[in-house]
Amino acid sequence: MLQKLSPQQIQLMKLLQIPTATLDQRIKEELEANPALEEGQDYGEEDQQQESESETEKEEFETEDFELDEYLTEYMEDDPGSYRTRSDYGSSDEQEKTIPIAVENTFHDYLESQLGLLEHPENEDFQVALQIIGSIDDDGYLRRDPSAILDDLMFAQNIVTTEEKIMEILSQIQQFDPPGVGARDLQECLKIQLKHKMRQANGHKELLDSAYCIIHEHFEEFTKKHFNKLKKQLGICEADLKEIIEVILKLNPKPASGYSSQNQKNNNYVVPDFIIVNRDGELELTLNSRNAPDLRINDQYRDLLQSYRINKRQKKTTKKDKEAILFIKQKIDSAKWFIDAIRKRQHTMYKTMYAILQFQYEYFLTGDQRKLKPMILKDIADLTGLDISTVSRVANSKFVQTEFGTKRLKEFFSESLQTKDGEEVSTLEVKNILTDIIGDENKKKPYSDEKLKDMLRKKGYNIARRTVAKYREQLNIPVARLRKEL
């Protein structure tokens, strides 16, 4: 047996995966592709109150003998107001306003403005330098091999040069501001910055020399925090090593971090898909208004159907008229499907989030992480009657705005862990306690995973050492050796 998905089901699944922040772009793409779909207010207050659902026509026109009367009659008698996306889930007073973005130079523009600093440039050197600058990523690193840049210049610019020339120009770009730009890895980035500090230092360069020695000759020991090895190899005491490491820690591992444009900063803002408000002890859930755009079927297409219907009765239609009306029917059906998919998206999202709200009601009421219950996708699927994969699509990349901050929906899903008393608690609770323990530890003697396991067991959590290690890795907390400080 083979189960097939209809185009409408596939479209709905794709829309469910889209977060609110990118829904606008998806709607714009559909508006550009389908002239039968348009943005705008609804037809009027009377039509807005009519929410009667109308079934879309499922037959396809396969032959020229197909009669359009049934389709035309059903569509003309259909309620236009039913093919719009206004819903009762959204909040009308939560209107999104477009924020004007100031035009400013980008990081790459800033680097290009320094091309006048190149030493004795030849005719093609500027083009080579531009290609290198264009290959520098947003962190300020050049992660592209000279051979690849050589190929780019040959095929795109018709410039034949050598890898030696590319490296020569790259070394000059590495002297540009900000210090460290154009480095190919972290070690080179730190070395460039230390050399820059040495050139600016007026005497007392001993610390910088020692720091450069560590990065150049003992980088692996430094990254793995083998402090005892460093003290022996450099022949210095712990106090001196601490002073040298403080110099290194003040360097910038991402040289371009201070030059991100305003537009890039705006892209980092989280747009919540849901909003939960506490009104006198009662939690109220709404969809972000951007989930309910005003969409409807174009009136002109409806008028064309009406004209064709009249002309057909008067036997004034031609073969070209029929071909045109088939095209119009296709576009109207596509617009109906898209509007229905948006409406079903709103309904499915609201239904799923409402179930999560009820399941984690105590947490949304108090904001106390300890109130979070163990919850898996199947729990919400059972409550809503939806498929687990549908719940997963809703939870993925979605955010909810609460009084305690904007949270990712996936954060509320967790496995259960049994305490010594037999009570089931969320693994999120254990992770929060683990984070607190590591945050309060003595960084000169950080706790091992075995010690962390013993401390959690004393608190009543029945947990194994490898589980502690798994949770620590999920929290992006390094092992004890790498947490050690002087």
C-alpha positions as CSV (number, residue, x, y, z in Angstrom):
1,M,0.0,0.0,0.0
2,L,1.3,3.5,-0.9
3,Q,0.2,6.6,0.8
4,K,0.4,9.8,-1.2
5,L,0.2,13.4,-0.1
6,S,-1.9,15.9,-2.0
7,P,-0.3,19.2,-3.1
8,Q,-2.4,21.0,-0.5
9,Q,-1.1,18.8,2.3
10,I,2.5,19.3,1.2
11,Q,1.9,23.1,1.0
12,L,0.4,23.1,4.6
13,M,3.4,21.1,6.0
14,K,5.8,23.5,4.4
15,L,3.9,26.5,5.8
16,L,3.8,25.0,9.3
17,Q,7.6,24.8,9.3
18,I,8.0,28.5,8.4
19,P,8.4,30.8,11.5
20,T,6.5,34.1,11.6
21,A,9.7,36.0,10.8
22,T,9.8,34.5,7.3
23,L,6.1,34.1,6.6
24,D,5.9,37.6,5.1
25,Q,8.5,36.6,2.4
26,R,6.6,33.4,1.6
27,I,3.3,35.3,1.1
28,K,5.1,37.9,-1.1
29,E,6.4,35.1,-3.3
30,E,2.9,33.7,-3.6
31,L,1.4,37.1,-4.4
32,E,4.0,37.6,-7.2
33,A,3.4,34.1,-8.6
34,N,-0.4,34.2,-8.5
35,P,-2.3,37.3,-9.8
36,A,-5.6,35.9,-8.5
37,L,-4.4,36.4,-4.9
38,E,-4.1,39.9,-3.5
39,E,-3.6,41.7,-0.2
40,G,-6.3,44.0,1.2
41,Q,-9.1,44.5,3.6
42,D,-12.1,42.3,3.6
43,Y,-15.2,43.1,1.5
44,G,-17.2,44.7,4.3
45,E,-18.5,44.2,7.8
46,E,-21.5,42.1,6.6
47,D,-19.2,39.8,4.6
48,Q,-16.7,39.7,7.5
49,Q,-19.4,38.2,9.7
50,Q,-20.1,35.4,7.2
51,E,-17.6,32.7,8.0
52,S,-19.4,29.9,6.1
53,E,-16.9,27.4,4.8
54,S,-17.1,26.6,1.1
55,E,-15.7,23.5,-0.5
56,T,-13.2,24.0,-3.3
57,E,-13.8,22.3,-6.6
58,K,-11.6,19.2,-6.9
59,E,-12.3,18.2,-10.5
60,E,-9.6,19.2,-13.1
61,F,-10.3,20.3,-16.7
62,E,-8.9,17.4,-18.8
63,T,-10.8,17.8,-22.0
64,E,-12.3,20.7,-23.9
65,D,-15.8,19.1,-23.6
66,F,-15.8,19.7,-19.8
67,E,-18.7,21.9,-18.8
68,L,-17.8,25.0,-16.8
69,D,-21.4,25.7,-15.7
70,E,-21.1,23.8,-12.4
71,Y,-17.8,25.4,-11.5
72,L,-19.0,28.9,-12.4
73,T,-22.3,28.5,-10.6
74,E,-20.6,27.2,-7.4
75,Y,-17.9,29.9,-7.4
76,M,-20.2,32.8,-8.2
77,E,-22.6,31.7,-5.4
78,D,-19.6,31.2,-3.1
79,D,-19.1,33.6,-0.2
80,P,-15.9,35.6,-1.1
81,G,-15.5,36.4,2.6
82,S,-14.8,32.7,3.3
83,Y,-11.6,32.9,1.3
84,R,-9.7,35.3,3.5
85,T,-7.2,34.8,6.3
86,R,-8.6,36.9,9.1
87,S,-9.1,34.7,12.2
88,D,-10.1,34.9,15.8
89,Y,-6.6,33.7,17.0
90,G,-4.7,36.9,16.3
91,S,-4.6,40.1,18.3
92,S,-5.8,43.2,16.4
93,D,-3.8,45.6,18.5
94,E,-0.5,43.9,17.9
95,Q,0.2,45.5,14.5
96,E,3.7,45.3,13.1
97,K,5.2,48.5,11.9
98,T,8.0,48.7,9.4
99,I,11.1,50.3,10.9
100,P,13.2,52.3,8.5
101,I,16.8,51.1,8.3
102,A,19.6,53.6,8.0
103,V,22.0,53.1,5.0
104,E,25.5,52.6,6.2
105,N,28.8,51.1,5.1
106,T,29.4,47.4,5.5
107,F,32.5,45.7,6.9
108,H,33.6,44.9,3.4
109,D,33.1,48.5,2.3
110,Y,35.3,49.6,5.2
111,L,38.1,47.2,4.0
112,E,37.8,48.4,0.4
113,S,38.2,52.0,1.6
114,Q,41.7,51.0,2.8
115,L,42.9,49.7,-0.6
116,G,45.0,52.9,-1.0
117,L,47.3,51.5,1.7
118,L,48.6,48.8,-0.7
119,E,52.3,49.1,-1.4
120,H,53.3,49.7,-5.0
121,P,50.2,48.3,-6.5
122,E,50.3,47.1,-10.1
123,N,47.4,47.4,-12.5
124,E,45.7,44.1,-11.5
125,D,46.6,44.2,-7.8
126,F,43.4,46.2,-6.9
127,Q,41.3,43.5,-8.6
128,V,43.1,40.7,-6.8
129,A,42.7,42.6,-3.5
130,L,39.0,43.1,-4.1
131,Q,38.6,39.4,-4.7
132,I,40.4,38.6,-1.5
133,I,38.3,41.1,0.5
134,G,35.2,39.7,-1.1
135,S,36.2,36.2,0.1
136,I,36.6,37.3,3.8
137,D,33.6,36.1,5.9
138,D,31.5,38.1,8.3
139,D,33.9,37.1,11.2
140,G,36.8,38.7,9.4
141,Y,38.5,35.4,8.4
142,L,39.7,34.3,5.0
143,R,38.6,30.7,4.9
144,R,39.1,30.3,1.1
145,D,42.3,28.7,-0.2
146,P,44.6,30.8,-2.4
147,S,44.2,28.2,-5.2
148,A,40.4,28.7,-5.1
149,I,40.9,32.5,-5.2
150,L,43.2,32.0,-8.2
151,D,40.5,30.1,-10.0
152,D,37.9,32.7,-9.2
153,L,40.1,35.4,-10.7
154,M,40.9,33.4,-13.8
155,F,37.3,32.5,-14.6
156,A,35.4,35.5,-13.3
157,Q,37.9,38.4,-13.9
158,N,40.1,36.8,-16.7
159,I,43.1,37.7,-14.5
160,V,46.0,35.3,-14.5
161,T,48.2,35.6,-11.4
162,T,50.1,33.3,-9.0
163,E,49.5,32.1,-5.5
164,E,52.6,33.9,-4.4
165,K,51.1,37.2,-5.6
166,I,47.8,36.4,-3.7
167,M,49.7,35.7,-0.5
168,E,51.8,38.9,-1.0
169,I,48.6,41.0,-1.3
170,L,46.9,39.1,1.6
171,S,49.8,39.9,3.9
172,Q,49.2,43.6,3.1
173,I,45.4,43.3,3.7
174,Q,46.2,41.7,7.1
175,Q,47.7,45.1,8.1
176,F,44.3,46.7,7.5
177,D,42.1,47.8,10.3
178,P,40.6,46.0,12.4
179,P,43.7,44.1,13.5
180,G,43.4,40.4,12.7
181,V,41.4,40.7,9.6
182,G,42.2,38.3,6.7
183,A,43.6,35.7,9.1
184,R,43.0,32.1,8.0
185,D,42.6,30.6,11.5
186,L,42.4,31.7,15.1
187,Q,46.1,31.2,15.7
188,E,47.1,33.5,12.8
189,C,44.4,36.0,13.9
190,L,45.9,36.3,17.4
191,K,49.4,36.6,16.1
192,I,48.5,39.4,13.8
193,Q,46.9,41.3,16.7
194,L,49.9,40.8,18.9
195,K,52.2,42.1,16.2
196,H,50.0,45.1,15.8
197,K,50.2,45.8,19.6
198,M,54.0,45.4,19.5
199,R,54.3,48.0,16.8
200,Q,52.2,50.4,18.9
201,A,53.9,49.6,22.2
202,N,56.4,52.1,23.5
203,G,58.8,49.8,25.4
204,H,57.7,47.2,27.9
205,K,57.1,44.6,25.3
206,E,58.1,41.6,27.4
207,L,54.5,40.6,28.1
208,L,53.6,40.9,24.4
209,D,56.7,38.9,23.4
210,S,55.8,36.1,25.9
211,A,52.2,36.1,24.7
212,Y,53.3,35.8,21.0
213,C,55.7,33.0,22.0
214,I,52.7,31.1,23.6
215,I,50.5,31.6,20.5
216,H,53.2,30.8,18.0
217,E,55.0,27.9,19.7
218,H,52.7,26.5,22.4
219,F,49.2,27.1,20.9
220,E,48.0,23.6,21.5
221,E,49.0,23.7,25.2
222,F,47.3,27.1,25.6
223,T,44.0,26.0,24.0
224,K,43.9,22.8,26.1
225,K,44.8,24.8,29.2
226,H,47.9,22.7,30.1
227,F,49.2,25.5,32.4
228,N,51.8,23.3,34.2
229,K,53.4,22.5,30.8
230,L,53.4,26.2,29.8
231,K,55.1,27.2,33.1
232,K,57.9,24.6,32.6
233,Q,58.4,25.4,28.9
234,L,58.6,29.1,29.5
235,G,60.3,28.9,32.8
236,I,57.9,31.3,34.6
237,C,55.8,31.3,37.7
238,E,52.0,31.0,37.9
239,A,51.5,34.8,38.5
240,D,53.5,35.7,35.4
241,L,51.6,33.1,33.3
242,K,48.3,34.5,34.5
243,E,49.4,38.0,33.5
244,I,50.4,36.8,30.0
245,I,47.1,34.9,29.5
246,E,45.2,38.0,30.5
247,V,46.9,39.9,27.6
248,I,45.8,37.1,25.2
249,L,42.2,37.0,26.5
250,K,41.9,40.7,25.6
251,L,42.4,40.0,21.9
252,N,39.4,39.7,19.6
253,P,38.8,36.2,18.2
254,K,36.4,37.7,15.6
255,P,37.9,40.9,14.2
256,A,34.8,41.9,12.2
257,S,32.4,41.6,15.3
258,G,32.3,45.4,15.8
259,Y,31.4,46.1,12.1
260,S,28.1,44.3,11.7
261,S,25.7,46.5,9.8
262,Q,22.4,47.7,11.2
263,N,20.6,45.5,8.8
264,Q,22.4,42.4,10.1
265,K,21.6,43.4,13.7
266,N,17.9,43.6,12.8
267,N,18.0,40.1,11.5
268,N,19.0,38.9,14.9
269,Y,15.7,40.0,16.5
270,V,13.3,37.2,17.5
271,V,9.7,37.6,16.2
272,P,7.4,35.7,18.5
273,D,4.8,33.4,16.9
274,F,2.6,33.3,20.0
275,I,1.9,35.8,22.8
276,I,0.8,34.7,26.3
277,V,-0.5,37.4,28.6
278,N,-1.5,37.0,32.3
279,R,-4.8,38.8,32.8
280,D,-5.6,38.7,36.6
281,G,-4.4,35.2,37.0
282,E,-5.9,33.9,33.7
283,L,-3.5,33.1,30.9
284,E,-4.6,34.4,27.5
285,L,-3.1,33.0,24.3
286,T,-3.0,34.9,20.9
287,L,-1.2,34.4,17.6
288,N,1.1,37.2,16.5
289,S,-0.9,39.4,14.1
290,R,1.7,38.8,11.4
291,N,0.3,35.2,11.3
292,A,-3.0,36.5,10.0
293,P,-2.3,38.6,6.9
294,D,-5.2,40.0,4.9
295,L,-5.5,37.9,1.8
296,R,-8.3,37.5,-0.6
297,I,-9.1,36.5,-4.2
298,N,-8.8,39.3,-6.8
299,D,-12.2,40.9,-7.7
300,Q,-11.2,41.2,-11.3
301,Y,-10.9,37.5,-11.7
302,R,-14.4,37.0,-10.2
303,D,-15.7,39.6,-12.7
304,L,-14.0,37.7,-15.6
305,L,-15.8,34.5,-14.6
306,Q,-19.1,36.5,-14.4
307,S,-18.5,37.9,-17.9
308,Y,-17.7,34.5,-19.3
309,R,-20.8,33.0,-17.8
310,I,-23.0,35.7,-19.4
311,N,-21.2,35.4,-22.8
312,K,-21.6,31.6,-22.7
313,R,-25.3,31.9,-22.2
314,Q,-25.4,34.2,-25.2
315,K,-23.1,31.8,-27.2
316,K,-20.5,34.5,-27.7
317,T,-17.5,32.5,-26.3
318,T,-14.6,31.3,-28.4
319,K,-11.9,28.7,-27.9
320,K,-9.5,31.3,-26.7
321,D,-12.1,32.5,-24.1
322,K,-12.3,28.9,-22.8
323,E,-8.5,28.6,-22.6
324,A,-8.4,31.9,-20.7
325,I,-11.1,30.8,-18.3
326,L,-9.3,27.5,-17.6
327,F,-6.2,29.5,-16.7
328,I,-8.3,31.8,-14.4
329,K,-9.9,28.7,-12.8
330,Q,-6.4,27.3,-12.1
331,K,-5.2,30.5,-10.5
332,I,-8.3,30.9,-8.4
333,D,-8.0,27.3,-7.2
334,S,-4.4,27.9,-6.3
335,A,-5.3,31.1,-4.4
336,K,-8.0,29.2,-2.5
337,W,-5.6,26.4,-1.6
338,F,-3.1,29.0,-0.3
339,I,-5.6,30.9,1.7
340,D,-7.0,27.7,3.2
341,A,-3.4,26.5,4.0
342,I,-2.7,29.8,5.8
343,R,-6.0,29.5,7.7
344,K,-5.2,25.8,8.6
345,R,-1.7,26.9,9.6
346,Q,-3.2,29.4,12.1
347,H,-5.6,26.8,13.5
348,T,-3.0,24.1,13.8
349,M,-0.5,26.5,15.5
350,Y,-3.0,27.8,17.9
351,K,-4.3,24.3,18.8
352,T,-0.8,23.0,19.4
353,M,0.3,26.0,21.5
354,Y,-2.9,25.9,23.5
355,A,-2.2,22.3,24.4
356,I,1.4,23.2,25.4
357,L,0.0,26.1,27.5
358,Q,-2.4,23.8,29.3
359,F,0.3,21.1,29.9
360,Q,2.8,23.7,31.3
361,Y,0.2,26.0,32.9
362,E,2.1,26.3,36.2
363,Y,5.3,27.4,34.4
364,F,3.6,30.0,32.3
365,L,1.8,31.3,35.4
366,T,4.9,31.6,37.6
367,G,8.0,31.5,35.3
368,D,9.6,29.0,37.7
369,Q,11.7,26.5,35.8
370,R,11.1,23.9,38.4
371,K,7.4,23.9,37.4
372,L,8.2,22.5,34.0
373,K,6.8,19.0,33.6
374,P,8.4,16.3,31.5
375,M,6.8,16.7,28.0
376,I,7.4,14.9,24.8
377,L,5.9,15.4,21.3
378,K,3.6,12.4,21.8
379,D,2.0,14.1,24.8
380,I,0.9,17.1,22.7
381,A,-0.1,14.9,19.8
382,D,-2.4,12.9,22.1
383,L,-3.9,16.1,23.5
384,T,-4.5,17.7,20.1
385,G,-5.2,14.7,18.0
386,L,-2.5,15.8,15.6
387,D,0.3,13.7,14.2
388,I,3.6,13.7,16.0
389,S,5.3,15.0,12.9
390,T,2.8,17.9,12.7
391,V,3.5,18.9,16.3
392,S,7.3,18.7,15.6
393,R,6.8,21.1,12.6
394,V,4.9,23.6,14.7
395,A,7.5,23.4,17.6
396,N,10.4,23.8,15.3
397,S,11.8,27.4,14.9
398,K,8.8,28.9,16.7
399,F,8.9,31.3,19.7
400,V,6.4,32.3,22.4
401,Q,6.4,35.7,24.1
402,T,5.7,35.5,27.9
403,E,6.1,37.8,30.9
404,F,9.4,36.0,31.6
405,G,10.9,36.5,28.2
406,T,10.6,35.1,24.7
407,K,11.2,31.3,24.7
408,R,11.8,28.8,22.0
409,L,9.0,26.2,21.9
410,K,11.5,23.3,21.7
411,E,12.7,24.3,25.2
412,F,9.5,23.1,26.8
413,F,10.0,19.5,25.5
414,S,12.1,17.3,27.6
415,E,12.4,13.7,28.8
416,S,11.7,12.7,32.4
417,L,14.2,11.7,35.1
418,Q,13.3,9.8,38.2
419,T,14.3,11.0,41.6
420,K,15.2,8.8,44.6
421,D,11.6,9.2,45.8
422,G,10.3,7.8,42.5
423,E,9.0,11.2,41.4
424,E,9.4,12.1,37.7
425,V,11.0,15.5,37.0
426,S,12.0,17.2,33.7
427,T,15.5,16.9,32.5
428,L,15.4,20.7,32.1
429,E,15.3,21.0,35.9
430,V,18.4,18.8,36.2
431,K,20.2,20.9,33.6
432,N,19.4,24.1,35.4
433,I,20.8,22.7,38.6
434,L,23.8,21.4,36.8
435,T,24.4,24.9,35.3
436,D,24.1,26.5,38.8
437,I,26.6,24.0,40.3
438,I,29.2,24.6,37.6
439,G,28.6,28.3,37.8
440,D,29.4,28.3,41.6
441,E,32.4,26.0,41.4
442,N,36.0,27.1,42.1
443,K,37.5,27.6,38.7
444,K,40.9,26.7,40.0
445,K,39.6,23.3,40.8
446,P,36.5,22.6,38.6
447,Y,34.3,19.6,39.3
448,S,34.8,16.5,37.2
449,D,31.8,14.7,35.8
450,E,32.1,12.1,38.5
451,K,31.9,14.8,41.2
452,L,29.0,16.4,39.5
453,K,27.2,13.1,39.5
454,D,27.7,12.7,43.2
455,M,26.5,16.2,44.0
456,L,23.3,15.7,41.9
457,R,22.7,12.4,43.6
458,K,22.9,14.1,47.0
459,K,20.2,16.4,45.8
460,G,18.0,13.4,45.1
461,Y,18.5,13.0,41.3
462,N,19.2,9.4,40.3
463,I,21.7,10.0,37.5
464,A,24.7,8.3,35.9
465,R,28.0,9.9,35.1
466,R,27.6,9.5,31.3
467,T,24.2,11.2,31.6
468,V,25.9,14.2,33.3
469,A,28.4,14.3,30.5
470,K,25.6,14.3,27.9
471,Y,23.7,17.1,29.6
472,R,26.9,19.1,30.0
473,E,27.6,18.8,26.3
474,Q,24.1,19.8,25.5
475,L,24.6,22.9,27.6
476,N,27.8,23.7,25.7
477,I,29.8,23.5,28.9
478,P,33.4,22.2,28.4
479,V,35.1,19.4,30.5
480,A,36.6,20.3,33.8
481,R,40.1,20.8,32.4
482,L,39.0,23.4,29.9
483,R,37.0,25.3,32.6
484,K,40.1,25.6,34.7
485,E,41.4,29.1,35.4
486,L,44.6,30.4,37.0
